[in-house]
Amino acid sequence: MHTPPLALVTGANKGIGLQIAKDLAAQGFEVLIGARKLGLGVAAARSLRGDSQAIQLDVTDQSSITAAARQIENTWGRLDVLINNAGISRPIKLGTPANEMRDGDKVSRAIVDDMRLVFETNVFGVVAVTQAMLPLLRKAPAARIVNVSSAGGSLTLKDDPSDYSRQYVGVYQTSKTALNAITQAFAIELEGTGIKVNAVSPGFTATDLSNHAPRAGAVEDAAREPVRLALLDTNGPTGTFSNATGPLPW
């Protein structure tokens, strides 16, 4: 009996993560919707056409990560694709609109504990989830890891005074720079294993993270490059950083 490839998408109950999950399901994957709150993941899974189910996964909680890995091991025995999509732009403070917190985005004004929370999700969460899932990814014939980053994390672009991204430098962007370094480190370490590891910038997208800004792009467009990287064949690259238009500098 044919077994469909299995993909796990973190932070997939809404936004870009949900669209990635929908697109992978349309490609014949069985998709696990990673969500901090299982009920939200269950509701999201119902919206997919294809084989999918929710899995409770808080990337900042090691016990949650361990339980998710154990569930995947016991039920499927392997993992073909890991999309590290979960991310935050700033700490979520109950009752505080995100657009009232932008002064704290600047590194010079950031509360260090708040900065730690952003890195906990965007950097250390990716490391913890990837470490936990690696034994399962090694059991797949040709596993793929895709880390959802941001062009704002590119140090090279920031070094160009004429580049628009120079005006966007803060806590979120520095966390994505760190994520890019983590991506490269995993890619180098896993060379020769058949596991490809790449980072992708989905672009400025209308999601909760951007407060659904009116000029932001559609999730359907944002999901295309992560899905392309998830579907790379054996000749595809590893250790790259790209967006929908092509390679990005680290």
Beta strands, then each sheet from edge to edge (+ up, - down):
strand 1: 6-9
strand 2: 30-35
strand 3: 52-56
strand 4: 81-84
strand 5: 144-148
strand 6: 196-200
strand 7: 241-243
strand 8: 246-247
sheet 1: 3+ 2+ 1+ 4+ 5+ 6+ 7+ 8-
end
